[in-house]
Amino acid sequence: MKITAVETYLMQVGGPAKGNASAGQYEGGNFGGSRNWLFVRILTDEGIHGVGECSGWPRVIETAVKDLTPLLIGEDPAHIDRLWHKLLASMMGHGMLGTVGGGALTGIEMALWDIKGKALGQPVWNLLGGRFRDRVRVYGHAHDTAKADRLLALGYTGIKVGFTGTVDLDLVASIRDHIGPKVDLMVDAHGPSWMTTQDAIAVGRELESLDILFYEDPVAPEDLDALARVRDAVNVPLAAGERVSTIWGIQPYIERGLVDVIQPDTGRAGGITQMRKMAAMAEGHYITLAPHSGSLGPVAEFAALHVMATIPNALMLERLEFDWEGRDDVITPAPRVVDGHMKVPDAPGLGVDIVIEEILKYPSRRNVREISPDDGTSYALGTAHEVPYFQTRFERRQKLRIHR
């Protein structure tokens, strides 16, 4: 079998085919019209095709995939890891691998696994050594008690409260009281303006009494020394790793013992093989894995199910349950959550295909978020125009509960 073509399908998520710049504000979250999905489709001379998904910076990654395509034409798609290393080596002259390279490698490698599974008539999980479980526990997002109730009604037993900017400790406490002790609660402090180390510690100490499953990204992801200081000062489990690619990116989080949970993004971690290697490295350090989903699309979600089925240290899979209503239209079949779990696919390959005619209805327009000058959520009031990368939390007695 030989690869004959590599196709890319880029789409805007959350808005009409022809809409304004604010498209993308929907129940699943406000991405400021910046959310894109990029799907890859690899064709072969035997009529078998595979699909994958690239995340990180989809609009830019599409160019990377097209640049790599000539290196794949004529190759046998069965030799997945060799092709991965061929592509990796081809990019290294441009500098160390980052989000764009990781996203490109991920979508391509995912599609190669899909081809192999279809060619052999086996689901990907069976090619990875078989499965520990036939369904995967998922957790959802809620920023109020009403949304939490909707998740509970679907059988969810894990809920995450996410913040960009100051963590609202009163909100976290109210949701904890509302959902009760039997539902796992997580807190994500996941973006600019990042907290300073001492503020992250102050928040973490307040979270100790709320019995949370993990405290995610308390400080900027590249500041591993700050993460180590939070680790030493706070008695709650920590989670991080969604922004890194490959085993070399996740290695310091694991080997330095900085986290209890690694969260590689299934669309930019480097591929299914890389995810499995990360899981094995984490297993050796008694660390669990809970893949990041965030702005991901549905093909990467299928890939995550295959990985999570085959590793012993799987924790939970993140899912945007109340996502853009068109999510299920761009793939077939559409997955469902039953009793807080998603079934692991049994069909050959990944068990999913893209619906091209639906994807083409939503051409990409923008893939970066514009910060509003009056943004008082991500930044201290009146400072959004400064767009600082990190920021000391003001009104400390009120927001951090200091000296209460």
Summary of the structure (lengths in Angstrom):
residues: 404
radius of gyration: 20.7
end to end distance: 67.8
largest distance: 69.0
contacts: 1426
relative contact order: 0.16
helix: 37%
strand: 19%
